[in-house]
């Protein structure tokens, strides 16, 4: 019998506040065991780029991830139909 999936909670901070403020929010969230994760954008892209550029790089990385997955499925002959 399959195990029921457990509900998890995360946080998504806005990209239009200073990085120091984002870090403060993440550190406060670590005190709450119910909050298990923060989103990828906040961890990888916001720290090193301006908000508009970080948003663009995130979108391109997301697109590259899906294109890579679809290429891999195509190379293996796996077709998904809806």
N, C-alpha and C positions, 0 to 999 in steps of 0.2 A: 504494500500500500504506500502510495506517495505521501511524503511529509507535506503538510500544509505550509505554504510560504508565509513567512513572518513579515509583518508590516514594519518598514523602517522609515525613519525621518531624517531629512537633511536640511541644510540651509543654503540659500542662494542670496548672496549679498549683492547690492547694486554695484555697477561698475563706475558710477559717477561720484564716488567719494574717495578721499585720499587712501592710499594703501595702508597707512598706519591705522586708520579707522577700521578698515576691513580686518586687519590683524587683531585689533582689540575685540571685535565682534566674534571672530573665530575662537579666540582664547576664552571668552565668556561662554561660548557654546560648548566648549570642552567640559565644563562643569556639569552639564546636563547629559546623563547617560542615554536619554532617548534620542538625542541628535547624534547620528552615527557618521555623517559625511558632509563635506562641503563640495560644491560643484567644481568641475574641472576648470572652468573659466577663471574662477577665483584663485585657484592654486597655480596654474601654469601661465596664463596669459596676462592677467591684470598686473602682476608685479613688474613686468619689464617693458610695457608699452603704454602709450596713452590710451584712454578708454576707447576712442574710435578705432585706433589701429589694433588694439587687443581684440576688439569685437570682430574685426575683419579677419585677423589671423585665426581666431577661434572658428569662424565660419568656414574658412578654407581648410583647416585641419579636420573639421567634421566632415566636409565634403570628401576630402582625401581618404579618410577612414572608410566611408561607405563605398567609394569607388574601388578602393583596394579590396574590400570584402567581396564586392560584385565581380571583380576581375578574378579573384581566387575561385569563387563558385563557378564562374564560366569556364575557367581552365580545367576544372575537375568535372565538367559536364553536369553540374547540379542546376536544375531549373526549378524555380519557384513559380507556381501558378496560383492565381487568386480566383 
